[in-house]
Amino acid sequence: MRWTERQLAMLKEMGVAAFWPHRPPPATAASAPDAPPAEFRQAGAQPAEAHVLAAEAIARAERNSRFEPAGASPTPGESPARVAPPAARPPARLAKPAPIAANASGTVSSGAPEAQLGPRPVGVETMEWPALREAVAGCQACGLSQGRRQTVFGTGHEQARWMIVGEAPGEQEDRQGEPFVGRAGQLLDRMLAAIDLTRSEAGPDRQVFIANVLKCRPPANRNPLPQEVAQCEPFLLRQMALVKPDIVVAMGRFAVQSLLKTSEPIGKLRGRVHEVAGVPVVVTYHPAYLLRNPADKGLVWDDLCLAREVQAQVQARRSQGA
């Protein structure tokens, strides 16, 4: 469909033009190897969906007789249309702190949720895969064990070159016992495919190992509590020690902050290489975040390209040492 200059001006004025699906040029041998694939370029809607949305937006604008694109001349006898300025945003209000009260034992409580803790399995740091799986399945180290359907141990090749670390299981993960399922998992699979990786059956060079910081689902998908993360941490560290990956990609705020022991936001931590237990770590946004903020897909593509470069360097050093 060919748009008129008036229609293109309407799209630009309404901010729709940024989401217009441009047709990519035919692939050539000279194409840049690190150009982001379509999955990382799209800003949400598929091309067909964006076409419909743009057409509907234009139709709505043309029904509004007051709208004129910038620079258009008014019809004789009519006054130029005025675009109302955006409404002023009211000043943000700080949330009131939770009331502080004493509980039945006389201990002062801030009202924040407190984790119910139990004994952690002993000897996790020396367990092999079978014992580690059994320990996770029977873990009662925190109150999350009381509400789970099943634990989510992890999936993938046990000697994978890449390891993906997420945050905590959601409802679908709790049902299926596997990390990163549902829409976020489908997006992760497409992201991995863009760099020739997979979670399905493949050799260690292509298959990843995927695990979460927490092995049990927090109720109502609430944020993990620090005590819960601390109780579950030995399991993840042992998984890293057994896999021995060349690179770890931490996805999401809680995965990043718990691995790196920091409160810095992802935006300040991404773009550089960190290290945990001697393993290089690259941080990036969680696929569920990208579903809500598709404009940041390009940032994740940059992070995955950085991780790919680091993994290649680690592999080259290993080959030279051999």
DRENPAVO-438743 format. One line per 4 residues: number of its first residue (from 0); for each residue x, y, z of C-alpha. Coordinates in Angstrom, 2 decimals. Layout:
DRENPAVO-438743
NUM> X/Y/Z ~ ... .
This chain:
DRENPAVO-438743
0> 0.00/0.00/0.00 ~ 1.32/3.48/-0.94 ~ 0.75/6.18/1.67 ~ 0.16/9.81/0.79 .
4> 2.29/12.58/2.29 ~ -0.68/13.57/4.44 ~ -1.05/10.06/5.82 ~ 2.66/9.75/6.54 .
8> 2.50/13.06/8.40 ~ -0.40/11.72/10.44 ~ 1.57/8.61/11.35 ~ 4.57/10.68/12.36 .
12> 2.47/13.07/14.44 ~ 0.84/10.18/16.34 ~ 4.10/8.34/16.92 ~ 3.00/5.38/14.79 .
16> 5.72/5.80/12.18 ~ 8.38/4.40/14.51 ~ 6.59/1.04/14.49 ~ 6.06/0.88/10.75 .
20> 7.52/-2.41/9.44 ~ 10.11/-1.59/6.81 ~ 10.84/-4.36/4.36 ~ 14.44/-5.52/4.81 .
24> 16.65/-5.47/1.71 ~ 17.56/-8.85/0.19 ~ 20.29/-10.61/2.13 ~ 23.72/-10.49/0.52 .
28> 27.03/-12.06/1.30 ~ 28.32/-8.63/2.30 ~ 25.72/-8.19/5.02 ~ 27.11/-7.34/8.44 .
32> 27.40/-10.55/10.52 ~ 26.22/-8.83/13.68 ~ 23.21/-7.04/12.23 ~ 20.29/-7.76/14.57 .
36> 17.84/-10.33/13.15 ~ 14.18/-9.53/12.66 ~ 13.27/-10.78/16.13 ~ 15.38/-8.03/17.67 .
40> 14.33/-5.31/15.23 ~ 10.58/-5.65/15.58 ~ 8.98/-3.37/18.12 ~ 6.12/-5.61/19.13 .
44> 3.63/-6.17/16.32 ~ 4.24/-8.42/13.34 ~ 4.29/-6.66/9.94 ~ 0.71/-7.61/9.11 .
48> -0.48/-6.43/12.51 ~ 1.42/-3.15/12.19 ~ -0.12/-2.60/8.75 ~ -3.62/-2.92/10.18 .
52> -2.81/-0.73/13.18 ~ -1.40/1.99/10.96 ~ -4.41/1.93/8.65 ~ -6.78/2.11/11.60 .
56> -4.79/5.00/13.10 ~ -4.98/6.95/9.85 ~ -8.71/6.32/9.55 ~ -9.27/7.64/13.08 .
60> -7.16/10.70/12.35 ~ -8.97/11.49/9.12 ~ -12.29/11.33/10.95 ~ -11.00/14.05/13.26 .
64> -11.64/17.25/11.28 ~ -9.43/19.32/13.60 ~ -6.29/17.34/12.82 ~ -3.87/18.79/10.26 .
68> -0.30/17.59/9.75 ~ 2.48/20.00/10.52 ~ 2.93/22.59/7.77 ~ -0.47/22.02/6.15 .
72> -2.37/25.09/5.01 ~ -5.84/25.61/6.51 ~ -8.89/25.48/4.29 ~ -10.13/28.99/3.37 .
76> -12.50/30.23/6.04 ~ -11.16/27.84/8.67 ~ -8.68/28.56/11.40 ~ -5.55/26.42/11.69 .
80> -5.93/23.36/13.90 ~ -4.25/23.47/17.25 ~ -2.74/20.47/18.91 ~ -3.37/20.49/22.62 .
84> -0.18/20.20/24.69 ~ 0.19/17.03/26.75 ~ -1.45/17.20/30.13 ~ 0.91/18.09/32.92 .
88> 1.84/15.08/34.96 ~ 0.98/15.50/38.63 ~ 3.94/15.39/40.97 ~ 4.83/11.93/42.16 .
92> 3.80/11.07/45.65 ~ 6.05/9.08/47.87 ~ 4.49/5.93/49.21 ~ 3.93/5.99/52.93 .
96> 6.15/3.56/54.80 ~ 4.52/0.46/56.18 ~ 3.38/0.92/59.75 ~ 5.75/-0.43/62.35 .
100> 4.11/-2.52/65.00 ~ 5.08/-5.13/67.55 ~ 4.01/-8.71/66.94 ~ 2.74/-11.14/69.56 .
104> 6.23/-11.83/70.84 ~ 6.95/-8.13/71.25 ~ 9.36/-8.01/68.30 ~ 9.04/-4.91/66.16 .
108> 8.08/-5.69/62.55 ~ 8.10/-3.33/59.54 ~ 5.16/-5.09/57.87 ~ 7.34/-6.46/55.02 .
112> 6.92/-10.17/54.22 ~ 9.34/-12.44/56.00 ~ 10.58/-15.71/54.59 ~ 9.84/-18.89/56.51 .
116> 13.15/-20.68/56.68 ~ 14.06/-24.30/57.26 ~ 17.31/-26.26/57.23 ~ 19.27/-26.27/53.98 .
120> 20.51/-29.56/52.53 ~ 24.10/-30.20/53.59 ~ 26.97/-31.08/51.30 ~ 25.54/-29.37/48.22 .
124> 28.98/-28.13/47.19 ~ 30.19/-31.72/46.58 ~ 27.06/-33.22/45.00 ~ 27.02/-34.69/41.51 .
128> 24.03/-34.32/39.18 ~ 21.82/-37.16/40.52 ~ 22.28/-36.16/44.18 ~ 21.79/-32.47/43.34 .
132> 18.54/-33.15/41.52 ~ 17.29/-35.19/44.45 ~ 18.27/-32.50/46.94 ~ 16.41/-29.81/44.98 .
136> 13.31/-31.98/44.59 ~ 13.11/-32.57/48.34 ~ 14.26/-29.15/49.53 ~ 12.36/-27.60/52.47 .
140> 14.80/-24.73/53.08 ~ 12.13/-22.03/52.82 ~ 8.38/-21.57/52.84 ~ 8.16/-21.67/49.02 .
144> 8.31/-25.44/49.28 ~ 4.85/-25.46/50.86 ~ 3.07/-23.93/47.88 ~ 4.90/-25.39/44.90 .
148> 3.57/-28.04/42.56 ~ 7.11/-29.14/41.76 ~ 10.62/-27.76/41.76 ~ 12.17/-26.33/38.60 .
152> 15.68/-27.72/38.54 ~ 16.87/-26.60/35.12 ~ 17.23/-27.97/31.62 ~ 19.84/-28.35/28.90 .
156> 23.20/-29.95/28.26 ~ 25.15/-30.65/31.46 ~ 28.43/-29.58/29.83 ~ 27.03/-26.68/27.79 .
160> 29.32/-23.83/26.78 ~ 26.54/-21.32/27.60 ~ 24.49/-21.05/30.78 ~ 21.37/-18.89/31.06 .
164> 20.30/-17.83/34.57 ~ 16.79/-16.49/35.12 ~ 14.97/-15.27/38.19 ~ 12.22/-17.55/39.54 .
168> 9.62/-19.97/38.17 ~ 6.21/-18.62/37.22 ~ 2.90/-20.45/37.06 ~ 3.64/-22.30/33.81 .
172> 7.13/-23.26/35.00 ~ 5.62/-24.55/38.25 ~ 3.19/-26.70/36.26 ~ 5.68/-28.07/33.75 .
176> 8.83/-28.24/35.89 ~ 10.94/-26.46/33.26 ~ 12.34/-22.90/33.24 ~ 11.35/-20.26/30.70 .
180> 8.11/-21.59/29.23 ~ 5.13/-19.64/27.98 ~ 5.51/-16.44/25.95 ~ 8.76/-15.40/27.64 .
184> 10.22/-18.84/26.98 ~ 9.20/-18.72/23.32 ~ 10.91/-15.36/22.96 ~ 14.03/-16.72/24.66 .
188> 14.10/-19.64/22.21 ~ 14.00/-17.22/19.26 ~ 16.71/-15.09/20.85 ~ 18.94/-18.14/21.28 .
192> 18.25/-19.33/17.73 ~ 19.48/-15.94/16.46 ~ 22.96/-16.80/17.79 ~ 22.73/-20.47/16.77 .
196> 21.93/-21.84/20.23 ~ 19.11/-24.09/21.41 ~ 17.71/-25.68/24.53 ~ 16.72/-28.84/22.62 .
200> 18.87/-31.89/22.03 ~ 22.24/-30.81/20.61 ~ 25.91/-30.96/21.43 ~ 27.49/-28.81/24.17 .
204> 28.63/-26.20/21.62 ~ 25.04/-25.34/20.64 ~ 22.85/-26.42/23.55 ~ 22.56/-24.16/26.59 .
208> 21.89/-25.02/30.22 ~ 19.07/-22.93/31.67 ~ 18.41/-22.50/35.39 ~ 16.75/-20.04/37.77 .
212> 18.01/-18.40/40.93 ~ 15.00/-19.88/42.75 ~ 13.85/-23.43/42.18 ~ 10.31/-22.88/43.54 .
216> 7.63/-20.44/42.45 ~ 6.94/-17.49/44.77 ~ 3.19/-17.17/45.46 ~ 1.35/-14.98/42.94 .
220> 4.69/-14.50/41.14 ~ 5.83/-11.96/43.73 ~ 9.45/-10.85/43.87 ~ 11.87/-13.26/45.55 .
224> 12.82/-12.39/49.11 ~ 16.51/-12.03/49.98 ~ 16.31/-14.90/52.47 ~ 14.77/-17.18/49.84 .
228> 17.53/-16.32/47.37 ~ 20.18/-17.01/50.02 ~ 18.68/-20.40/50.86 ~ 18.58/-21.43/47.19 .
232> 21.96/-20.00/46.18 ~ 24.07/-23.13/46.84 ~ 22.04/-25.07/44.26 ~ 22.74/-22.55/41.48 .
236> 26.43/-22.24/42.36 ~ 26.77/-26.02/42.27 ~ 25.04/-26.16/38.90 ~ 27.55/-23.63/37.58 .
240> 30.42/-25.66/39.00 ~ 29.16/-28.85/37.35 ~ 28.36/-27.31/33.97 ~ 31.63/-25.34/33.81 .
244> 30.28/-22.95/31.15 ~ 32.42/-20.59/29.11 ~ 29.89/-17.80/29.65 ~ 26.91/-17.09/31.90 .
248> 24.13/-14.77/30.74 ~ 22.10/-13.45/33.69 ~ 18.61/-12.31/32.69 ~ 16.51/-10.07/34.89 .
252> 17.13/-7.88/37.91 ~ 16.99/-10.57/40.59 ~ 19.23/-12.96/38.66 ~ 21.76/-10.20/38.05 .
256> 21.74/-8.73/41.54 ~ 21.86/-12.08/43.32 ~ 24.73/-13.40/41.20 ~ 26.80/-10.22/41.32 .
260> 25.89/-9.29/44.92 ~ 24.92/-5.76/43.99 ~ 21.91/-3.46/44.07 ~ 22.88/-1.64/40.85 .
264> 20.21/-1.67/38.11 ~ 20.75/-3.65/34.92 ~ 21.14/-0.46/32.89 ~ 24.36/0.34/34.78 .
268> 25.70/-3.23/34.71 ~ 25.13/-4.28/31.11 ~ 27.68/-3.68/28.39 ~ 30.64/-5.05/30.34 .
272> 31.90/-8.41/31.55 ~ 31.58/-9.45/35.18 ~ 32.82/-12.60/36.91 ~ 31.33/-15.12/39.32 .
276> 33.38/-18.05/40.63 ~ 35.89/-17.53/37.82 ~ 33.23/-17.58/35.08 ~ 32.59/-14.48/32.93 .
280> 29.05/-13.12/33.28 ~ 27.14/-10.83/30.91 ~ 23.90/-9.30/32.16 ~ 20.81/-8.37/30.19 .
284> 17.06/-7.88/30.43 ~ 14.59/-10.71/31.02 ~ 12.47/-11.86/28.04 ~ 9.32/-11.05/30.03 .
288> 10.58/-7.45/30.28 ~ 11.03/-7.36/26.50 ~ 7.41/-8.42/26.00 ~ 6.43/-5.23/27.82 .
292> 9.23/-3.06/26.39 ~ 9.95/-4.32/22.85 ~ 11.97/-1.19/22.03 ~ 14.80/-2.59/24.22 .
296> 15.28/-5.72/22.11 ~ 18.22/-4.06/20.41 ~ 19.99/-3.71/23.75 ~ 19.61/-7.43/24.42 .
300> 21.00/-8.19/20.96 ~ 24.08/-6.13/21.85 ~ 24.42/-8.06/25.13 ~ 24.19/-11.43/23.38 .
304> 26.79/-10.33/20.82 ~ 29.09/-9.35/23.70 ~ 28.53/-12.75/25.33 ~ 29.30/-14.47/22.03 .
308> 32.59/-12.56/21.73 ~ 33.59/-13.46/25.31 ~ 32.71/-17.12/24.78 ~ 34.84/-17.22/21.61 .
312> 37.78/-15.72/23.51 ~ 37.44/-18.30/26.30 ~ 37.32/-21.11/23.77 ~ 40.37/-19.75/21.92 .
316> 42.40/-19.60/25.16 ~ 41.37/-23.15/25.97 ~ 42.50/-24.34/22.54 ~ 45.86/-22.62/22.91 .
320> 46.35/-24.14/26.35 ~ 45.61/-27.59/25.01 .
